[in-house]
């Protein structure tokens, strides 16, 4: 027997499908042919921050990754897989790290309390405090200090994006993606653009973090079988019967 909460979800889904079909009978047929999203949204898992809702985007327009406090962690294979797929296969043009004021993860990181397993994740935000300690401690008002930490966290996560070889390689391409840092204010629903320049961020990290791909040396056994794999270049969904529209970069 289904729980009442799930029954509500299923009923909402039926109504949504009915409304969509009434507006466009071919909506789901066209959607099933493939995706070509323009944006990648890296946001917080907070239930008050719905990615599509606050951006006014619909199905097929935005690729989404969410975690506690919208972090870009270089050992997070989930995030890196999403990033590589979005950039190299889907060809997204705008990558947004979206934080929000009143973030519980950021607030927890700013405290001196232990919370269990999540403490290991929150270390990444405490590193942001350490990197900006002088500015952070100069803010005497607790509320303003917390809001500024949310902004600083977003800025550092955009920098973390720039440190990945995925973004560095994409920036050398013909159609490089743009990086953005945004903060959502739950109190009024407005997105604040921190106006982060992709070029400036790449320049800031260049002297230490910039890398270039090096082609592997061919093996003497069989030069043709040398490992030169460079990642996916098309959407695997195209291999499924009925999925004929090719995702374009």
HELIX and SHEET records of a PDB file:
HELIX    1   1 UNK A    4  UNK A   23  1                                  20    
HELIX    2   2 UNK A   27  UNK A   31  1                                   5    
HELIX    3   3 UNK A   51  UNK A   55  1                                   5    
HELIX    4   4 UNK A   77  UNK A   84  1                                   8    
HELIX    5   5 UNK A   85  UNK A   89  3                                   5    
HELIX    6   6 UNK A  104  UNK A  110  1                                   7    
HELIX    7   7 UNK A  119  UNK A  131  1                                  13    
HELIX    8   8 UNK A  133  UNK A  138  1                                   6    
HELIX    9   9 UNK A  142  UNK A  163  1                                  22    
HELIX   10  10 UNK A  165  UNK A  171  1                                   7    
HELIX   11  11 UNK A  198  UNK A  209  1                                  12    
HELIX   12  12 UNK A  223  UNK A  225  5                                   3    
HELIX   13  13 UNK A  236  UNK A  239  5                                   4    
SHEET    1   A 5 UNK A  62  UNK A  67  0                                        
SHEET    2   A 5 UNK A  39  UNK A  44  1                                        
SHEET    3   A 5 UNK A  94  UNK A 100  1                                        
SHEET    4   A 5 UNK A 178  UNK A 185  1                                        
SHEET    5   A 5 UNK A 190  UNK A 193 -1                                        
END                                                                             
